[in-house]
Amino acid sequence: MVKDNKFSFLSGKDKVIIYWNNKEVKTIKGDDAEKFLMNISDMNDKQAQLYMAKLTGNFKRGNETRRKN
């Protein structure tokens, strides 16, 4: 479950970029971008966070942790 508002997105001409902690994690283009914007407009913040987490990959198995240098 996504606890904080770590996801955000920017929409541009025919594409949507999804960010996690201000880092770009996924770009959606064309019809998928339009569908994303239509779906997310009807969601509250908690639902939108979960929706973006599901779209960007598997965020419940630890792959969202920071890399060690």
Residue frames as a rotation matrix with the C-alpha (Angstrom) as fourth column:
MET 1
0.580 0.815 0.000 0.00
0.815 -0.580 0.000 0.00
0.000 0.000 -1.000 0.00
VAL 2
-0.277 -0.639 0.717 1.29
0.587 -0.704 -0.400 3.45
0.760 0.310 0.571 -0.86
LYS 3
0.079 0.282 -0.956 1.48
0.988 -0.150 0.038 5.48
-0.133 -0.948 -0.290 2.35
ASP 4
-0.186 -0.236 -0.954 2.81
0.250 -0.950 0.187 8.85
-0.950 -0.204 0.236 1.21
ASN 5
0.881 0.461 -0.105 2.20
0.066 -0.340 -0.938 11.03
-0.469 0.820 -0.330 -1.83
LYS 6
-0.068 -0.997 0.043 5.38
0.039 0.041 0.998 9.96
-0.997 0.069 0.036 -3.56
PHE 7
-0.388 -0.011 0.922 3.93
0.876 0.307 0.373 9.75
-0.287 0.952 -0.109 -7.05
SER 8
0.058 0.425 -0.903 3.21
-0.141 -0.892 -0.429 12.70
-0.988 0.152 0.008 -9.30
PHE 9
-0.070 -0.077 0.995 2.73
0.896 0.434 0.096 13.24
-0.439 0.898 0.039 -13.00
LEU 10
-0.366 -0.027 -0.930 3.05
-0.304 -0.941 0.148 15.84
-0.879 0.337 0.336 -15.71
SER 11
0.281 0.490 0.825 0.99
0.694 0.490 -0.527 15.78
-0.663 0.721 -0.202 -18.86
GLY 12
-0.498 -0.465 -0.732 2.19
-0.253 -0.729 0.635 17.23
-0.830 0.502 0.245 -22.11
LYS 13
0.090 0.508 -0.856 1.26
-0.976 -0.125 -0.177 17.02
-0.197 0.852 0.485 -25.73
ASP 14
0.555 0.323 -0.766 0.20
-0.609 0.785 -0.110 13.40
0.567 0.528 0.633 -26.28
LYS 15
-0.101 -0.567 -0.818 2.16
0.275 0.774 -0.570 12.01
0.956 -0.283 0.078 -23.30
VAL 16
0.832 0.279 0.480 2.19
-0.404 -0.289 0.868 11.70
0.381 -0.916 -0.128 -19.53
ILE 17
-0.226 -0.929 -0.292 5.33
-0.112 0.323 -0.940 11.32
0.968 -0.180 -0.177 -17.41
ILE 18
0.869 0.479 -0.121 4.95
0.016 0.219 0.976 9.65
0.494 -0.850 0.183 -14.00
TYR 19
-0.152 -0.918 0.365 7.44
-0.451 -0.265 -0.853 10.50
0.880 -0.294 -0.374 -11.26
TRP 20
0.750 0.221 -0.624 8.27
0.450 0.520 0.726 8.74
0.485 -0.825 0.290 -8.01
ASN 21
0.508 -0.526 -0.682 10.08
0.606 -0.344 0.717 10.91
-0.612 -0.778 0.144 -5.46
ASN 22
0.629 -0.132 -0.766 10.70
-0.406 -0.896 -0.179 13.45
-0.663 0.424 -0.617 -8.24
LYS 23
-0.617 -0.786 0.035 12.41
-0.406 0.356 0.842 10.84
-0.674 0.505 -0.539 -10.44
GLU 24
0.050 0.630 -0.775 10.94
-0.999 0.038 -0.034 9.88
0.008 0.776 0.631 -13.80
VAL 25
-0.503 -0.198 0.841 9.82
-0.399 0.917 -0.022 6.25
-0.767 -0.347 -0.540 -13.72
LYS 26
-0.356 0.423 0.833 7.43
0.738 0.675 -0.027 5.87
-0.573 0.605 -0.553 -16.65
THR 27
-0.723 0.204 -0.660 6.28
-0.495 -0.819 0.289 7.66
-0.482 0.536 0.693 -19.79
ILE 28
-0.224 0.755 0.616 2.88
0.596 0.606 -0.527 6.92
-0.771 0.249 -0.586 -21.27
LYS 29
-0.857 -0.153 -0.493 2.06
-0.264 -0.690 0.674 8.03
-0.443 0.707 0.551 -24.81
GLY 30
-0.850 0.477 -0.224 -0.90
-0.192 0.115 0.975 8.25
0.491 0.871 -0.007 -27.18
ASP 31
0.074 0.985 -0.157 -4.15
-0.255 0.171 0.952 6.53
0.964 -0.031 0.264 -26.33
ASP 32
0.054 -0.125 -0.991 -2.72
0.807 0.590 -0.031 5.14
0.588 -0.798 0.132 -23.08
ALA 33
-0.907 -0.406 -0.114 -1.93
0.403 -0.757 -0.515 8.69
0.123 -0.513 0.850 -21.92
GLU 34
-0.542 0.789 0.290 -5.48
-0.533 -0.590 0.607 9.82
0.649 0.174 0.740 -22.68
LYS 35
0.282 0.633 -0.720 -6.89
0.174 0.705 0.688 6.82
0.943 -0.320 0.088 -20.82
PHE 36
-0.411 -0.543 -0.732 -4.61
0.835 0.098 -0.541 7.55
0.365 -0.834 0.413 -17.84
LEU 37
-0.980 0.003 0.198 -5.77
-0.055 -0.965 -0.256 11.18
0.190 -0.262 0.946 -17.63
MET 38
-0.168 0.986 -0.019 -9.41
-0.504 -0.069 0.861 10.18
0.847 0.155 0.508 -17.92
ASN 39
0.251 0.237 -0.939 -9.09
0.497 0.801 0.334 7.53
0.831 -0.550 0.083 -15.20
ILE 40
-0.536 -0.595 -0.599 -7.08
0.802 -0.138 -0.581 9.60
0.263 -0.792 0.551 -12.74
SER 41
-0.768 0.273 0.580 -9.39
-0.211 -0.962 0.173 12.60
0.605 0.010 0.796 -12.96
ASP 42
0.284 0.958 -0.032 -12.11
-0.381 0.143 0.913 10.61
0.880 -0.247 0.406 -11.18
MET 43
0.235 -0.281 -0.930 -9.87
0.672 0.738 -0.053 9.39
0.702 -0.613 0.363 -8.33
ASN 44
0.988 -0.064 0.142 -9.10
-0.150 -0.640 0.753 10.79
0.043 -0.765 -0.642 -4.92
ASP 45
0.348 -0.938 0.017 -5.44
-0.913 -0.342 -0.223 11.22
0.215 0.062 -0.975 -3.93
LYS 46
-0.108 -0.374 0.921 -5.07
-0.649 0.728 0.220 7.83
-0.753 -0.574 -0.321 -2.26
GLN 47
0.649 0.416 0.637 -6.60
0.199 0.715 -0.670 6.02
-0.735 0.561 0.381 -5.25
ALA 48
0.924 -0.323 -0.202 -4.40
-0.330 -0.413 -0.848 8.00
0.191 0.851 -0.489 -7.66
GLN 49
0.071 -0.941 0.330 -1.26
-0.982 -0.009 0.188 7.06
-0.174 -0.338 -0.925 -5.73
LEU 50
-0.023 -0.007 1.000 -2.16
-0.215 0.977 0.002 3.37
-0.976 -0.215 -0.024 -5.84
TYR 51
0.887 0.405 0.222 -3.08
0.153 0.198 -0.968 3.58
-0.436 0.893 0.114 -9.55
MET 52
0.674 -0.699 -0.239 0.28
-0.681 -0.464 -0.567 5.15
0.285 0.545 -0.788 -10.43
ALA 53
-0.122 -0.712 0.691 2.13
-0.832 0.453 0.320 2.57
-0.541 -0.536 -0.648 -8.31
LYS 54
0.308 0.326 0.894 0.43
0.106 0.922 -0.372 -0.24
-0.945 0.210 0.249 -10.20
LEU 55
0.993 0.113 -0.038 1.15
-0.017 -0.188 -0.982 1.36
-0.118 0.976 -0.185 -13.58
THR 56
0.502 -0.862 -0.067 4.83
-0.838 -0.467 -0.282 1.88
0.212 0.198 -0.957 -12.88
GLY 57
-0.213 -0.610 -0.763 5.64
-0.372 0.773 -0.514 -1.64
0.903 0.174 -0.392 -11.80
ASN 58
0.418 0.324 -0.849 5.91
0.479 0.715 0.509 -3.83
0.772 -0.620 0.144 -8.79
PHE 59
-0.162 -0.461 0.873 6.30
-0.409 -0.774 -0.484 -1.46
0.898 -0.435 -0.063 -5.83
LYS 60
0.700 0.434 0.567 5.62
-0.680 0.164 0.714 -3.97
0.217 -0.886 0.410 -3.08
ARG 61
0.897 -0.394 -0.199 8.75
0.410 0.911 0.041 -6.07
0.165 -0.118 0.979 -3.32
GLY 62
0.533 -0.694 -0.483 11.40
0.417 -0.282 0.864 -3.52
-0.736 -0.662 0.139 -2.42
ASN 63
-0.027 -0.616 0.787 12.55
1.000 -0.009 0.027 -2.38
-0.009 0.787 0.616 -5.84
GLU 64
0.666 0.320 0.674 11.67
0.387 -0.920 0.054 1.20
0.638 0.225 -0.736 -4.92
THR 65
0.769 -0.447 -0.458 14.46
0.402 -0.220 0.889 1.45
-0.498 -0.867 0.011 -2.35
ARG 66
0.757 -0.547 -0.358 17.48
-0.638 -0.736 -0.225 3.59
-0.140 0.399 -0.906 -3.05
ARG 67
0.758 -0.578 -0.302 20.51
0.267 0.697 -0.665 1.99
0.595 0.424 0.683 -4.64
LYS 68
0.734 -0.632 -0.249 23.66
0.209 -0.139 0.968 1.70
-0.646 -0.763 0.030 -2.60
ASN 69
0.850 -0.480 -0.217 26.68
-0.454 -0.460 -0.763 3.43
0.266 0.747 -0.609 -4.14
